[in-house]
Structures are given as structure tokens and as C-alpha cells.
């Protein structure tokens, strides 16, 4: 039998999967900036052409500030940038900048 939440005694499902209450991410405090720039930076380099890629991938590469092959851009290391890089990981190379 599935575990239930304390509030309404119904199992908790997120995107069709059962999720234990402890695994849910905590909400950021009011006024917090969860995507604020971290202390470090990362250098992103376009190593493969976007020709033939999905329009969504092309837009993501453009949003990262990359236009031609072997162009690089130094960006703040935060969750938003890492999510964009993950989406186009097959097109870019990433280095940590100190």
C-alpha cells in the first residue's frame, strides 16, 4: 500500500510518479534569489554546428551567447545556465574558470 501524506492522507504523485515527502525540493524563502550568480564561472564553447538541430536547441545556444563554432563565452555558474548547458550538452564543451 502506498504511503500517504500527513495533510490529506492521499499519496503524493509528481509527474505520474510516487514521491516521498522528504525528496521534494524545498521552496526558496520569500525574496531569495535561487538563480543568483554563484562564486564560480564556467566557460562554454560551441564545438558542433547547430545546423540540423532542433529550433529549441538553436535558441538555447544563441541564448548562451554562442554564434559560430569554437566561439566561447564565460557565464556565471548557476542552475539556470547549467540547465541550458544540459539541454545542448552534445553541442558544447564546458570548462570551469577560477
N, C-alpha and C positions, 0 to 999 in steps of 0.2 A: 504494500500500500504506500502511496506517495506521501511524503511529509507535507504538513500544512503550515501555513504562516500563522503567526500568533494573532494577527489582527482579524482576519475574516475566515480562518480555518479552511482556506482553499489553497491548493498547490500553486506555486508561483511559476509561471511559464514566461520565457522571453524568447521570441522568435521560434516558437514551437518546441523549445527545449526546457526541461525542468531545471531550475536554477536554485541552488541552496542559498539561503538568505545571506550567509557570510560572504559569498562570492560576488555579490552585487557591488559595483563601484560606488564609492561614497560621493554624495553631491558636494560640489565645491561650496565653500562658505559664501554668503552674500557679499559681493564686492570683490571677491577673489578673481584673479586673472589666471585661469588654468593654462592658457596658451602663451603666457608671458615668456619672453626670451630667457633661456637658461644661460648659465655661465659660459658654456662652450659654444663653439660654432662648428659647422660642417661644410665641407667643400663638395659641391655636386658637379659632376662633369658629364656631359652628354656624349656617350660612346657609340650610339647606334642611331640611325636616322629614324625619324618619325613617319616617313613616307609609308603608307600602307597600314599604319596603326589606327586604332580606333580614334574617333574625334575626341573622345573624353581623355585619352592618353595624350594626344597632341596638345589639348588645352592645359593639361597638368604640367607638361614640360614647359610650355610657354609661361605658365604662372610661376614656375621655378626660376624663370629668367634665363632660360637656355634657348638659343636660337639655332646655332649651327653645331655640327659635330666637333668635338674637342673644345667647346666653349665651357667655361666653368663659372660658378657663382658661389660665393661664401654666404651662407644663410645661418640664422640662429638655430640652435639645436632645441627644438620643442616638438610637442606631439603633433601639431598641425603639419609641420614640414616633414616629419618622419612618416606621417600617413600619406602625404603626396609622393614621397620617395618610394614607399612600399607599392603604391599603385603602378609606378613606372620603373620598378627595380630592374627590369630586363633591358632598359634603355640607358640607364645611368650608372656611374660609378661614384662611390661616396668615400670621402676621407675625413678624418677628424682633424680639426685645426686647433692648435693650442694657443 
